[in-house]
Amino acid sequence: MFEALRQWRRKQVLKSAAIPDALWDGAVGQLPFLAIYDDDALARLREKVVLFLDAKAIVGAGGHDVTPLQRAIIAIEACVLVLELDLALYDGFENVIVYPGEFVPDWEWEDDAGVVHRNVNPLAGEAMPRGPVVLSWPDVEASADWAASGMNLVIHEFAHKIDMRDGDANGCPPLADDAARRDWQRVMRAAYADFCARVDAGEDTEIDPYAAENPGEFFAVLSEVFFADPLLLQHDYPYVYGEFTRFYRQDPASRQR
Ligand SMILES: [Zn+2]
């Protein structure tokens, strides 16, 4: 019964909130890494985007007006991760907040000695636990073209969101069972240690060295590489690539070849 209702509601949304062709084509045109997607995958991505935009509000802050094209670009990049997964992975928050530039988040935290710190460093993006995803539009725009920037801010922040579904952003997203978690941890720990050693040795890695920051950042950065430059991840960390194909249920390298 609930499933029937869910399907009915899904059809209503897809009918009533469809994205105009010109807007869709314009947004896809801004994201060259989508060139490896075939028509079938793009059609399914478009459905996901319509459902995502129905569920989330992408709103401007700090004087920024979000244009329909910006909204579509952000939604497409967010939906790339969940193309073959349940959109419910993004439940638990309603807003994506877009600033006209880097922003200073207004949160505070207490250290072990009980001293309260205030963040003063401007950020390009942030995924708040049980809260919104916050983005700087110029940084979204600059990272839309993977070949030019070697990063993708929106994929990065939404990977954190998926990671946070089962607690902290610790680099381990919600997995099916203990065996899957053990395999995941074994592969990710080995890859993370190797990557940190490469960065420490001063190697000019093609993968953003920010991935060495902590296991949560490692997962977010490698998720960017998985979707936008899959052959690079498959080459550098084939076992991580394998874990990601099982988790995300996609094999982007097979599209790129
Ligand atoms: Zn991050």
Residues whose N, C-alpha, C, O or C-beta is under 5 A from the ligand:
A	BS01	ZN	E217 A220
